[in-house]
Amino acid sequence: MSDKNDIALSVRNLKTFFYTNNRCNKAVNGVSFDVKKGKTLCIVGESGCGKSVTAATIMQLLPTLSRIEEGEIIFQKDDKKINIEKLEKNGKEMRSIRGSDIAMIFQEPGTSLNPVMTVGDQLTEIICLHTGVNKAQALKEAEAWLGRVGIPEPKKRLQQYPFEMSGGQKQRVMIAMALSVKPDLLIADEPTTALDVSIQAQVLDLLKTLQREQGMAMLLITHDLAIVKQMADTVGLMYAGQLVEKASTAEFFAAPRHPYAHALVKSLPSQAQRGQALYALEGRVPSLVNPKPGCRFAARCLHAQENCSQSTPQ
């Protein structure tokens, strides 16, 4: 059993609902997990399963029409436990945690970078704000970070605006901004989606290196099982707003338990399947507006039984 002091983030029975036009979308419905210091938890699942909403809830970056209905989000800072769900979204304490103790790499860098500020100004502002160094030192660090995330001619790029960069370069700028403050916990939401394979490998190696150096905890959100295999210590599988399986990475791939986990692992290409058609999981994630009772995967499950429409398997 792990020591509670080894846990950087603890989420318990989290429920995040969206309210629009007299409808309630139960995007995250009773999710619980821990992220340990120096370790990586990968949350995996198809689009629409609630992965990004979980990350936004932890960062208190939810839109106006949503709210935390229930649950605890406890961040361990040194010897102090902070209940994030009780903090004001834009209050002083939450702002001091967000981007400093907990940093996030967003899925869409184009919407996260300021279009009227140079990349250098944005990076140095973040570094100065959260590390306390002067502007000259921050500029040196900004250049070094751009180099570390694989951006060529980093000194020149500091003078550029986001619109002068490709999608992959903007994504790497976002990664540099998140890592430059040396957070205790990094939340990375599809951090390498916009990158080509060689840069993707470089960035993932960098994340692992920094994790070793700094003891950084990481919550990595992805739909790419190859990245999960490479990066995760523990896997959390989400489906239709719920966490349906938690296991070590080795256990998840060797002996998946939930039928949804079976289907995803089965869809991975392998040497044994060479010359055969890849397995494809049919159907899609059900609506989370007034979800039906029972197992939410039942309609797509090859092993569904009559009682699955009434009760959810453990």
C-alpha positions, -999 to 999 in steps of 0.1 A, spaced: 0 0 0 14 34 -10 21 62 16 -4 90 13 25 114 13 35 99 -21 3 112 -37 4 146 -55 -32 146 -65 -62 128 -52 -96 129 -69 -126 114 -52 -161 108 -66 -158 138 -90 -190 148 -107 -189 177 -133 -222 185 -150 -231 209 -178 -265 227 -178 -280 240 -211 -316 246 -222 -330 226 -192 -307 197 -200 -280 182 -178 -250 167 -194 -233 144 -169 -198 147 -185 -179 134 -155 -199 112 -132 -182 97 -100 -146 96 -111 -119 87 -85 -81 83 -89 -47 92 -75 -16 106 -92 16 97 -74 47 120 -71 72 111 -98 47 88 -116 24 91 -146 -12 82 -147 -26 80 -182 -63 85 -187 -74 69 -219 -106 66 -239 -124 77 -270 -135 113 -276 -165 123 -256 -156 101 -226 -149 130 -202 -111 131 -202 -106 168 -210 -135 178 -187 -117 160 -159 -85 180 -166 -104 213 -168 -122 206 -135 -89 200 -117 -75 233 -131 -108 251 -123 -111 262 -160 -147 251 -165 -171 273 -186 -199 292 -169 -227 267 -176 -209 239 -158 -203 231 -121 -188 206 -98 -218 188 -84 -199 166 -60 -165 153 -51 -130 162 -38 -99 173 -56 -70 174 -32 -36 187 -42 -6 180 -20 17 209 -18 47 202 5 29 191 37 -3 210 30 -34 195 14 -54 219 -7 -90 212 -16 -91 227 -51 -129 222 -56 -134 247 -27 -112 275 -42 -126 303 -63 -119 297 -100 -100 329 -104 -93 336 -67 -57 345 -56 -50 310 -42 -61 292 -73 -42 316 -95 -10 309 -75 -14 272 -79 -25 272 -116 5 275 -139 30 272 -111 24 242 -89 1 226 -114 8 233 -151 -12 222 -181 -5 216 -217 -37 222 -237 -49 203 -267 -54 234 -288 -23 257 -286 -38 282 -310 -65 292 -285 -41 293 -256 -14 316 -270 -19 354 -271 -19 364 -308 -7 400 -301 24 390 -280 56 375 -293 64 340 -282 94 354 -263 73 379 -243 48 352 -234 75 327 -223 95 353 -203 63 366 -186 54 331 -174 90 324 -162 93 357 -144 58 354 -128 63 319 -114 100 315 -108 110 351 -97 140 355 -120 147 388 -138 137 394 -174 172 389 -188 176 355 -171 140 346 -181 149 354 -217 179 330 -216 157 303 -201 130 308 -227 155 303 -255 169 272 -238 134 257 -234 125 263 -270 156 244 -280 148 216 -256 113 210 -272 129 208 -306 122 242 -321 150 252 -346 166 286 -343 151 293 -309 166 328 -305 149 339 -338 116 322 -328 114 343 -296 108 374 -318 79 357 -337 42 359 -331 21 327 -329 6 332 -364 41 330 -378 44 294 -365 30 261 -376 5 241 -355 33 218 -343 56 246 -334 28 264 -314 22 231 -296 59 229 -286 58 265 -274 29 255 -251 49 225 -238 79 248 -231 57 273 -212 42 245 -190 76 229 -183 96 261 -178 80 267 -143 90 232 -131 56 222 -118 49 196 -91 21 182 -113 18 184 -151 -16 178 -167 -10 171 -204 -41 169 -226 -31 152 -259 2 170 -258 17 155 -290 -13 153 -313 -1 181 -336 35 168 -338 52 145 -363 65 112 -351 102 123 -346 93 154 -326 66 135 -307 93 110 -295 116 139 -286 89 156 -265 78 124 -247 115 116 -239 118 152 -225 88 147 -203 102 115 -189 136 131 -183 121 161 -165 99 138 -144 130 119 -133 150 151 -126 122 170 -107 100 142 -93 71 157 -112 38 139 -111 20 137 -145 -16 132 -156 -14 124 -193 -47 124 -213 -46 106 -246 -65 82 -270 -32 68 -283 -25 34 -267 11 34 -280 18 66 -260 1 49 -230 24 19 -233 55 42 -234 46 67 -207 22 53 -181 29 38 -148 -8 34 -142 -38 34 -167 -72 48 -160 -98 39 -187 -127 63 -191 -160 56 -208 -191 78 -210 -180 100 -180 -170 71 -157 -136 55 -149 -143 18 -158 -109 3 -152 -77 11 -133 -46 -10 -135 -8 -9 -138 3 -5 -174 16 -41 -176 -17 -55 -163 -38 -33 -185 -22 -46 -217 -16 -82 -206 -49 -89 -190 -75 -62 -195 -107 -68 -174 -134 -45 -186 -149 -54 -221 -141 -19 -233 -105 -24 -223 -105 -57 -242 -119 -40 -273 -93 -13 -273 -63 -36 -267 -77 -59 -294 -77 -30 -319 -39 -25 -315 -19 -37 -345 5 -66 -337 28 -90 -354 4 -119 -347 -23 -101 -367 -2 -95 -397 -21 -100 -429 -55 -98 -411 -79 -69 -409 -76 -48 -378 -104 -52 -352 -126 -21 -351 -150 -13 -322 -184 -5 -336 -208 21 -324 -200 53 -304 -201 67 -269 -237 73 -257 -252 106 -249 -244 118 -214 -277 138 -211 -299 117 -188 -278 85 -193 -297 52 -189 -292 30 -159 -268 0 -161 -235 -4 -179 -230 24 -204 -209 1 -226 -236 -26 -229 -249 -15 -263 -214 -21 -278 -204 -50 -257 -199 -85 -272 -205 -101 -238 -236 -81 -227 -262 -100 -206 -297 -91 -196 -287 -77 -162 -262 -53 -178 -290 -29 -187 -299 -26 -150 -266 -28 -131 -230 -17 -136 -203 -43 -132 -177 -37 -105 
